[in-house]
């Protein structure tokens, strides 16, 4: 008798291998310098490693509390209060998560029911849409307005407030926002947050505020966290990431802060999703977080990398888009002196990896239906030598 291969309908029928995996594999195959995927290639602070090692040696190796160890939650509370003015209850309103992505998924699963509408702004981080679909929600996507210069090249992006106003309605359960923004590097201004407050004021819409790049805002500007705005705090899940802040993306530790009633529902899902998060990492991070210079100095650290990379790119044929935040630099390649300027973004990134030896990510991949604008994204969270080597290759274009 032939064996039966059970069949079942896919929960995510439109999801395949991510562009990050594809481009990283292509980079490895062709020995390209990987400026595609968003992670540092330099070591974290040895003191942080020492704190984690000490926690292990001190026998902090069993399950921690489901919501995270008190020392870390209290440190998160203090940081948010000192930076943004709002004091969350560390016991009832802060939960340590297995990275920012788990926090996003759990926030969506805890409040989105089948048929609820969730508004996202594209280009958007690639976990948003599948997380909404797993919850049975309906994705309502609006696109950032693309601003072009006299030569037709992309010069910046703006939030489409008129379009957002048209799609928010009584079925809107959640609005997803992200600042500093991946992949474009744009940063929300106070006027943007005020617009959001006006938009949701008389609605039941909740907000997920993805702030994993909160400490990467440059040129003396301040991060407009949702925690600065009492009216919005009351309906928001704030998401952040220690992996991004402390150069340890592989540790997968982040946190979510939200009002007690929202957090109560969040924790119901969290406890059956991952239950809890790596114990010694939490103790090490709690100690490191108490030394505020480690995040207060981060904008200066990454701005130096941005400026170094930017100065090198200005010697190429790329047009640089503004990068007021994140560790990503977007460029428009549509006017480079090469036949490849006519390629779509995915094919251009493949050519960059195979022929030039530098991996990038197409911004079109951050839309459900790719929007071709001739823009690709580089990650500059790299050692100076890595950036120098990449720039030498890119100058050949």
C-alpha positions in Angstrom: 0.0 0.0 0.0 1.4 3.5 -0.9 1.8 5.7 2.2 -0.5 8.7 2.5 1.1 12.1 2.5 -1.2 14.3 4.6 -2.2 17.5 3.0 -3.4 20.7 4.7 -4.1 24.3 3.5 -1.2 26.7 4.1 -1.8 29.4 6.7 0.5 31.7 4.8 0.0 30.6 1.1 1.6 33.7 -0.3 4.8 33.6 1.9 8.0 32.3 0.5 11.7 32.6 1.3 12.4 36.2 2.4 14.5 38.5 0.3 17.0 38.7 3.1 17.7 35.0 3.0 17.9 35.1 -0.8 20.3 38.0 -1.0 22.4 36.7 1.9 22.7 33.3 0.2 23.7 35.1 -3.1 26.3 37.2 -1.2 27.8 34.1 0.3 27.9 32.2 -3.0 29.7 35.1 -4.8 31.8 36.2 -1.7 30.0 39.6 -1.8 30.2 42.0 1.1 26.8 41.7 2.8 25.3 45.2 3.3 21.9 43.7 2.8 20.7 42.1 6.0 20.4 44.4 9.0 22.9 43.3 11.6 26.4 44.4 12.8 29.6 42.6 11.8 31.4 44.0 14.9 31.5 42.6 18.5 29.3 43.9 21.3 30.8 45.4 24.4 32.9 42.8 26.3 31.4 44.1 29.5 27.9 42.9 28.4 29.3 39.5 27.7 30.9 39.5 31.2 27.6 40.4 32.8 25.9 37.5 31.1 28.7 35.1 32.0 28.5 36.2 35.6 24.7 35.5 35.6 25.4 32.0 34.3 28.0 31.4 36.9 25.7 32.7 39.6 23.2 30.0 38.5 20.7 32.2 36.8 20.0 29.4 34.4 16.4 28.3 35.1 13.1 29.7 34.0 12.7 33.4 34.9 9.3 35.0 35.6 7.0 34.8 32.5 7.0 38.6 32.1 10.8 39.0 32.6 13.0 39.5 35.6 12.1 42.5 37.8 15.5 44.1 37.5 15.2 44.3 33.7 11.6 45.5 33.7 12.4 48.2 36.3 15.4 49.3 34.2 13.2 49.5 31.1 10.7 51.6 33.1 13.4 54.0 34.2 14.8 54.4 30.8 11.5 55.2 29.2 10.6 57.6 32.0 14.0 59.4 31.8 13.9 59.7 28.0 10.2 60.2 27.1 8.5 61.2 30.4 6.0 58.5 30.7 6.3 56.1 33.7 5.0 52.6 33.0 4.2 50.2 35.8 7.1 47.8 35.7 5.0 45.0 37.1 1.8 45.4 35.1 2.8 47.2 31.9 6.2 45.9 30.7 7.0 42.4 29.3 10.3 41.1 28.1 10.0 39.4 24.7 12.1 37.1 22.5 13.0 40.1 20.3 11.0 42.8 18.7 9.4 40.5 16.1 7.9 38.3 18.7 6.6 41.4 20.5 4.9 42.5 17.3 3.3 39.1 16.5 2.1 38.8 20.1 0.6 42.3 20.2 -1.3 41.5 17.0 -2.5 38.1 18.1 -3.8 39.4 21.4 -6.1 42.0 19.9 -6.9 41.3 16.3 -9.8 38.9 15.6 -10.9 37.5 12.2 -12.2 40.2 10.0 -10.6 43.1 11.9 -8.8 45.6 9.8 -5.2 46.5 10.5 -3.6 49.5 8.7 0.0 49.3 7.7 2.2 51.8 5.9 4.3 50.4 3.0 7.1 49.8 2.5 6.8 47.9 5.8 8.9 45.5 7.8 8.2 42.1 6.4 6.7 40.5 9.5 3.7 42.8 9.8 1.5 41.3 7.0 2.0 37.6 7.8 1.4 38.3 11.5 -1.9 40.0 10.7 -2.9 37.2 8.4 -2.2 34.6 11.1 -4.5 36.4 13.4 -7.2 36.4 10.7 -7.1 40.1 10.3 -7.5 42.1 7.0 -4.4 44.1 6.0 -5.2 47.6 4.8 -2.0 49.0 3.2 -1.3 52.6 2.2 2.0 53.6 0.7 4.4 56.3 1.7 4.3 59.2 -0.7 7.4 59.2 -2.9 8.8 62.6 -3.5 10.9 63.0 -6.7 13.3 65.7 -7.8 13.4 67.5 -11.1 15.4 64.6 -12.6 12.7 62.1 -11.6 14.9 60.5 -8.9 13.5 59.7 -5.4 14.5 62.4 -2.9 12.4 61.5 0.2 9.2 59.9 1.5 6.2 61.4 3.3 3.4 59.9 5.4 0.1 59.9 3.3 -2.2 61.4 5.9 -5.1 62.0 3.5 -5.1 58.3 2.5 -4.8 57.2 6.1 -7.8 59.3 7.1 -9.8 57.5 4.4 -9.1 54.0 5.5 -9.5 54.4 9.3 -13.1 53.3 10.1 -15.0 51.4 12.8 -13.5 48.1 11.6 -10.0 49.4 12.2 -8.6 47.4 15.1 -5.0 48.4 14.8 -2.6 50.8 13.1 1.0 49.8 12.7 3.6 52.6 12.8 7.4 52.4 12.7 9.9 55.2 13.5 12.7 55.4 12.8 11.5 53.6 9.7 12.8 50.4 8.1 13.6 50.4 5.2 13.6 54.1 4.3 15.4 55.6 7.3 12.8 58.3 7.7 11.9 59.6 11.1 8.5 60.7 12.4 8.2 64.3 13.5 6.1 65.7 16.3 3.7 67.0 13.6 3.3 63.4 12.4 2.4 62.1 15.8 0.0 65.0 16.3 -1.7 64.0 13.0 -1.9 60.4 14.3 -3.6 61.5 17.5 -6.1 63.5 15.6 -6.8 60.5 13.3 -7.5 58.0 16.1 -9.0 60.3 18.8 -12.7 59.3 18.3 -12.0 55.7 17.3 -11.4 52.4 19.0 -8.2 51.8 17.0 -5.2 50.6 18.8 -1.6 51.3 17.8 1.5 49.1 17.6 4.5 51.5 17.6 7.6 49.7 16.4 10.5 51.7 17.8 13.4 49.2 17.6 15.7 51.8 16.1 14.8 54.4 18.8 18.4 55.1 19.7 19.5 55.7 16.1 18.1 59.2 15.5 20.8 61.7 14.2 21.8 65.3 13.8 20.6 66.3 17.2 17.0 65.3 16.6 14.9 63.6 19.3 13.0 60.3 18.8 9.3 61.0 19.0 8.3 57.9 21.0 4.7 57.1 21.4 5.6 57.3 25.2 5.9 61.1 24.8 2.2 61.4 24.1 -0.2 60.5 27.0 -3.2 60.5 24.7 -1.6 57.8 22.5 0.1 55.8 25.3 -3.4 54.8 26.5 -4.1 52.8 23.2 -0.6 51.7 22.2 1.9 48.8 22.4 5.4 50.2 22.3 8.0 47.7 20.9 11.8 47.9 21.2 14.8 45.7 20.9 18.0 45.1 22.9 19.4 43.3 19.9 19.4 46.4 17.8 20.5 48.7 20.6 23.4 46.7 22.0 24.6 45.0 18.7 23.4 41.5 19.8 20.7 40.7 17.2 21.3 37.0 17.7 20.2 37.1 21.3 16.6 37.9 20.4 15.6 39.9 23.4 13.3 42.9 23.3 10.3 44.3 25.2 6.8 45.6 24.9 5.3 48.3 27.1 1.5 49.0 27.1 -1.3 50.1 29.5 -2.2 47.4 32.0 -5.5 46.3 30.3 -3.7 45.9 27.0 -0.7 44.2 28.6 -3.0 41.8 30.4 -4.2 40.5 27.0 -0.7 40.6 25.6 0.6 38.3 28.4 -2.2 35.8 27.8 -0.7 35.1 24.3 2.9 35.6 25.4 2.8 32.8 28.0 1.7 30.3 25.4 3.8 31.7 22.6 7.4 31.7 24.1 6.4 31.7 27.8 9.6 33.5 28.7 13.0 34.7 27.6 16.6 33.6 28.1 17.4 34.1 31.8 21.2 34.9 31.9 20.7 37.3 29.0 18.1 39.2 31.0 20.4 39.5 34.0 23.2 40.7 31.9 21.1 43.2 30.0 19.6 44.5 33.3 23.1 45.3 34.5 24.2 46.9 31.2 21.0 48.9 30.9 21.6 50.6 34.3 24.7 52.2 32.6 22.8 54.7 30.5 25.8 55.9 28.4 25.5 52.6 26.4 22.3 53.9 24.7 22.8 57.6 25.1 26.0 57.4 23.1 24.5 55.3 20.3 23.3 58.1 18.0 26.8 59.5 17.9 28.3 56.1 17.3 26.1 55.3 14.3 26.0 58.8 12.9 29.8 58.5 12.5 29.3 55.3 10.5 26.5 57.0 8.5 28.6 60.0 7.6 31.6 57.9 6.7 29.5 55.6 4.4 27.7 58.6 2.9 30.9 60.4 2.1 32.1 57.4 0.2 28.8 56.8 -1.7 28.9 60.4 -2.9 31.8 59.4 -5.1 29.6 56.9 -6.9 26.7 57.4 -9.3 24.1 56.8 -6.7 21.8 59.5 -5.4 21.6 59.3 -1.6 18.3 59.7 0.2 18.1 61.3 3.6 19.0 59.0 6.5 17.8 60.8 9.7 17.5 57.5 11.5 18.1 53.7 11.6 21.3 52.1 10.3 20.2 51.9 6.7 21.1 54.1 3.8 18.8 54.1 0.7 20.1 55.1 -2.7 18.4 55.8 -6.1 20.4 54.0 -8.8 18.2 55.1 -11.8 20.8 57.6 -13.2 24.0 55.6 -12.8 26.1 55.4 -15.9 25.4 51.7 -16.6 22.8 49.7 -18.5 21.9 48.1 -15.2 20.2 51.4 -14.2 17.1 50.1 -16.1 16.9 46.9 -14.1 14.1 46.4 -11.6 15.3 46.6 -8.0 15.5 42.8 -7.3 17.6 42.2 -10.5 19.8 45.2 -9.7 20.6 43.8 -6.3 21.4 40.4 -7.8 23.7 42.2 -10.2 25.3 44.1 -7.4 26.1 40.9 -5.5 27.3 38.8 -8.5 29.2 41.4 -10.5 30.1 44.2 -8.1 30.5 42.1 -4.9 28.2 44.1 -2.6 24.8 42.8 -1.4 21.9 45.2 -0.9 18.1 44.8 -0.4 15.5 46.1 -2.9 13.0 48.5 -1.2 10.3 47.0 -3.5 10.5 43.8 -1.4 8.9 45.7 1.5 5.6 46.0 -0.4 3.1 43.2 -1.0 3.0 44.0 -4.6 6.5 45.3 -5.5 6.6 49.0 -6.2 9.5 49.8 -8.4 11.1 53.2 -7.7 14.8 52.5 -8.4 15.8 52.5 -4.7 17.8 49.9 -2.8 18.9 49.7 0.8 22.4 49.3 2.3 23.1 48.5 6.0 26.0 50.6 7.4 26.1 48.8 10.8 29.5 47.4 9.9 33.2 47.8 10.7 34.9 50.7 9.0 37.1 48.3 7.0 33.9 46.5 5.8 32.4 49.8 4.6 35.7 50.8 3.0 36.0 47.6 1.1 32.3 47.9 0.0 32.8 51.5 -1.1 35.9 50.6 -3.2 33.8 48.1 -5.1 30.8 50.4 -5.5 33.0 53.2 -6.9 33.4 50.9 -10.0 29.8 51.5 -10.9 
